[in-house]
Amino acid sequence: MSGEKPPVEFCKGVNGLDKVVLREAKGSSAEVYLYGGQVTSWKNDQGEELLFVSSKAIFKPPKAIRGGIPICFPQFSNNGPLEQHGFARNRFWSIDTDPPPFPTNTSNKAFVDLILKPSEEDLKIWPHSYEFRLRVTLGPGGDLMLTSRIRNTNNDGKPFSFTFAYHTYFSVSDISEVRVEGLETLDYLDNLQEKQRFTEQGDAITFESEVDKIYLGTPTKIAILDHEKKRTFVLRKDGLPDAVVWNPWDKKAKAMADFGDDEYKHMLCVEAAAIEKPITLKPGEEWKGRLELSTVPSSYCSGQLDPQRVLQG
């Protein structure tokens, strides 16, 4: 068909920033900005947006883009000397024209390989040489996969350590109708209580006020149930033992210039991460961290889901 759009298209986005659009034959799509190596859109085959990007997001370097999937590297949050969440999310990435072979399904045509290497300026604030390769793939069923490979390319024999997160902003219909399954009974660090360690109770996580927690030793699969949309996000992860759950709620939302006052009602961050135990790489060593996002319809029975089916199925 002459009207068919290509699986990978390079074009300009907001403020003329370069972006890559990935499309799948059945109609799903994703967009990745080279600024930040950041996914800013993921739509299902009905064209519904599944990620949240603030209406007030500032697509202007050096400000990070508020929403989508920012990459936190080499530091999560303020856990270290660098700027909040490190610098990968406000650097310009390049297209990786010669990526090393990938042991993944090669039938997917909708993917892009990006690479980030340190600039002279970066080496002044974080004196380590690395190659960060990111592959973003849109699968045949509309699943979104992000694979990060970080290699220590130091010539001085020195190892380096880093923390990491895929800071995913999910779009939800109403935060008070959302629950997260798969983190029950786990230990977490509460960022609202000076990172004190607590244990989550046995119920699914629901939201009625600000939340900022780092769950530890989490399963490879987490489900986010959107009651109103009758939709469940399934987050699968590999190499990322922690999971951050964040919603700023009303006061913090009002305090953020690039975030609408009421937008906290329509977003939830659930972030696959490696925070509690930093990753250490010796020269030549490589770390791999993978995130796969998919959606399934939720069926309700007396207002409850069968979360076990979602998490085990």
C-alpha positions in Angstrom: 0.0 0.0 0.0 1.4 3.4 -1.0 -0.2 5.1 2.0 1.6 2.8 4.5 4.0 4.6 6.8 7.5 3.3 7.4 8.2 1.4 10.6 11.0 3.9 11.5 10.8 7.6 10.6 13.3 10.3 11.5 11.6 13.7 11.8 11.4 16.9 13.9 9.4 17.2 17.1 8.6 20.1 19.4 10.9 23.1 19.1 12.6 21.4 16.1 14.2 18.7 18.3 15.0 15.5 16.4 12.8 12.5 17.1 12.2 9.0 15.8 8.7 7.6 15.2 8.3 3.8 15.5 5.2 2.3 13.9 3.8 -1.2 14.0 1.6 -2.6 11.2 -1.5 -2.9 13.4 -1.4 0.8 14.3 0.5 1.1 17.5 3.4 3.7 17.7 6.1 5.2 19.8 8.2 8.3 19.7 11.8 8.8 20.9 13.6 12.1 21.2 17.3 12.1 20.7 17.4 14.7 23.4 17.6 12.5 26.5 17.2 9.3 24.5 13.7 9.7 25.8 10.5 7.9 24.8 7.7 10.6 24.8 4.8 8.7 23.3 3.5 5.1 23.2 0.1 4.6 21.6 -1.9 1.4 21.2 -3.5 0.4 17.9 -6.6 2.5 18.8 -4.3 5.5 18.9 -4.7 6.0 22.7 -1.7 7.5 24.4 -0.4 5.2 27.2 2.3 7.4 28.6 1.8 10.7 30.4 3.6 13.9 29.2 2.7 17.1 31.0 0.9 19.7 29.0 3.5 22.1 30.5 6.6 20.0 29.6 9.4 22.2 28.4 11.0 20.7 25.3 14.0 23.0 25.6 17.5 21.9 26.6 18.9 21.8 29.3 15.6 21.2 31.0 14.6 17.6 31.1 11.3 16.6 29.4 8.5 16.1 32.0 6.9 12.8 31.2 7.3 9.7 29.0 10.3 7.6 30.0 13.3 9.7 31.2 16.5 7.8 31.8 18.1 8.3 35.2 21.9 7.7 34.8 24.5 7.7 36.3 22.6 8.7 39.5 19.0 8.2 40.6 17.4 11.3 42.3 19.8 13.1 44.7 21.5 9.9 45.8 25.0 11.3 45.1 26.9 14.4 44.1 25.4 14.9 40.6 22.4 16.9 39.5 19.0 15.3 40.2 18.7 12.0 38.3 22.1 12.4 36.6 22.7 13.8 33.2 21.6 11.2 30.6 18.1 12.7 30.4 19.4 16.1 29.3 22.1 15.2 26.8 21.7 14.8 23.1 22.1 11.1 22.1 23.2 9.9 18.7 21.8 7.2 16.4 24.0 4.1 16.8 24.8 3.1 13.3 26.8 0.1 14.3 25.2 -1.6 17.3 26.6 -4.9 18.5 24.4 -7.9 17.8 21.2 -8.3 19.7 20.1 -11.8 20.9 16.5 -10.7 20.4 13.6 -11.3 18.0 14.9 -9.8 14.7 11.5 -9.9 13.0 10.7 -6.6 14.7 11.3 -3.8 12.2 10.2 -0.9 14.4 13.3 -0.3 16.5 16.0 2.3 16.9 19.5 2.2 18.4 20.8 5.2 20.3 24.2 5.8 21.9 25.5 8.2 24.5 29.2 8.8 25.3 30.6 11.4 27.7 31.6 14.8 26.5 34.6 16.7 27.8 32.2 18.6 30.1 30.6 15.4 31.4 34.0 14.0 32.2 34.7 17.0 34.5 31.6 16.2 36.6 31.7 12.4 36.3 35.3 11.3 35.3 34.4 8.0 33.7 34.4 6.8 30.2 31.5 4.8 29.1 29.3 3.8 26.2 25.5 3.7 26.9 23.6 1.9 24.2 19.8 2.1 24.2 17.5 0.1 21.9 13.8 1.0 21.8 11.6 -1.6 20.1 7.9 -1.6 19.3 6.8 -5.2 19.2 4.2 -6.8 16.9 1.6 -6.7 19.7 2.3 -3.1 20.4 4.6 -3.9 23.4 7.3 -1.4 24.1 10.8 -2.7 25.0 13.8 -0.6 26.2 17.2 -2.3 26.5 20.1 -0.4 28.0 23.6 -1.6 27.8 26.2 0.3 29.6 29.9 -0.5 29.2 32.9 0.8 31.2 35.4 2.0 28.6 37.9 3.6 31.1 41.5 3.2 30.0 42.9 3.9 33.5 41.8 0.5 34.9 39.3 2.2 37.2 35.8 0.7 37.9 32.8 2.9 38.2 29.5 2.6 40.0 26.1 4.0 39.1 22.4 3.9 39.9 19.7 3.8 37.3 16.0 4.1 36.6 13.6 4.1 33.7 11.4 6.9 35.2 8.2 5.8 33.4 5.2 8.1 33.6 2.0 6.0 32.9 -1.2 7.8 31.8 -4.1 6.8 34.1 -7.7 7.9 34.0 -8.0 8.7 37.8 -5.2 8.1 40.3 -7.8 7.3 43.1 -9.0 4.4 40.9 -5.6 2.8 40.3 -3.9 0.0 42.1 -0.5 -1.6 41.8 -0.1 -5.3 42.2 3.2 -7.2 42.8 4.8 -5.1 45.5 2.8 -6.4 48.5 4.8 -7.4 51.6 8.0 -6.0 50.2 10.4 -3.7 52.0 10.7 -0.1 50.7 12.6 3.1 51.4 10.3 6.0 52.0 11.7 9.2 50.4 9.1 11.2 52.3 10.5 9.9 55.6 14.2 10.4 55.1 14.6 7.0 53.3 13.5 5.0 56.3 12.9 1.4 55.6 9.4 0.0 56.0 7.5 -3.1 55.0 4.5 -2.8 52.7 1.3 -4.4 54.0 -0.4 -7.3 52.3 -2.8 -5.3 50.1 -2.5 -3.9 46.6 -1.1 -0.3 46.6 -3.7 2.4 46.2 -3.3 6.2 46.2 -4.9 8.9 48.3 -1.9 11.2 48.9 1.7 11.8 47.9 3.8 8.7 47.4 7.6 8.4 46.8 8.9 5.0 47.6 11.7 2.7 46.5 10.6 -0.9 46.7 13.4 -3.4 47.1 14.0 -6.9 45.7 10.9 -6.6 43.5 9.6 -9.3 41.2 10.2 -9.2 37.4 6.6 -8.4 36.8 4.4 -5.6 38.2 0.8 -4.8 37.2 -0.8 -1.3 37.3 -4.6 -1.6 37.2 -6.6 1.2 35.8 -10.2 0.6 37.0 -11.9 3.2 35.0 -10.2 2.3 31.7 -10.5 -1.4 32.4 -6.9 -1.6 31.4 -3.9 -3.1 33.1 -0.3 -2.1 32.3 2.1 -5.0 32.8 5.7 -4.0 33.5 8.4 -6.7 33.0 12.0 -6.0 33.9 15.3 -7.6 33.9 18.5 -6.5 35.7 16.5 -4.0 37.7 15.8 -5.2 41.2 14.1 -2.1 42.6 10.9 -0.3 41.7 10.1 3.3 42.4 6.4 4.4 42.9 5.8 8.1 42.7 2.9 10.5 42.5 3.6 14.2 43.6 -0.1 14.9 44.6 -1.5 18.4 44.7 1.0 20.5 46.7 4.1 19.3 44.9 2.2 19.4 41.5 1.5 23.1 42.1 5.2 23.7 43.0 6.5 22.3 39.7 6.6 24.9 36.8 6.5 22.2 34.1 3.6 20.2 35.6 -0.1 21.2 35.6 -1.8 21.7 39.0 -4.3 18.9 38.5 -2.2 16.6 36.3 -1.2 14.4 39.2 -4.7 12.8 39.0 -3.9 11.4 35.5 -0.3 10.0 36.0 1.6 7.5 38.0 5.3 6.7 37.9 6.3 3.1 38.4 10.0 2.9 37.6 12.2 -0.1 37.0 15.4 0.7 38.8 18.7 -0.3 40.4 19.2 2.0 43.3 19.8 0.3 46.7 22.8 -1.6 45.5 24.7 0.5 42.8 25.9 -1.4 39.7 29.7 -1.5 39.6 31.6 -2.2 36.3 35.2 -2.9 35.8 36.8 -1.7 32.5 35.4 -3.7 29.7 32.5 -5.0 31.7 28.9 -4.4 30.5 25.6 -4.2 32.3 22.2 -4.7 30.7 18.9 -3.5 32.0 15.6 -4.3 30.2 12.1 -3.0 30.5 9.1 -4.3 28.6 5.7 -2.6 28.8 2.4 -4.1 27.6 -1.3 -3.6 28.3 -4.0 -6.2 28.8 -7.7 -5.6 29.2 -8.9 -6.0 32.8 -12.0 -7.9 33.6 -13.8 -7.1 36.8 -15.7 -9.3 39.2 -17.5 -7.5 42.0 -15.2 -4.5 41.4 -12.1 -6.7 42.0 -9.5 -8.0 39.6 -7.9 -11.3 39.6 -4.4 -9.9 39.9 -2.8 -13.3 40.2 -3.8 -14.2 36.7 -2.3 -10.9 35.4 1.0 -11.4 37.3 1.4 -15.1 36.6 -0.2 -15.4 33.2 
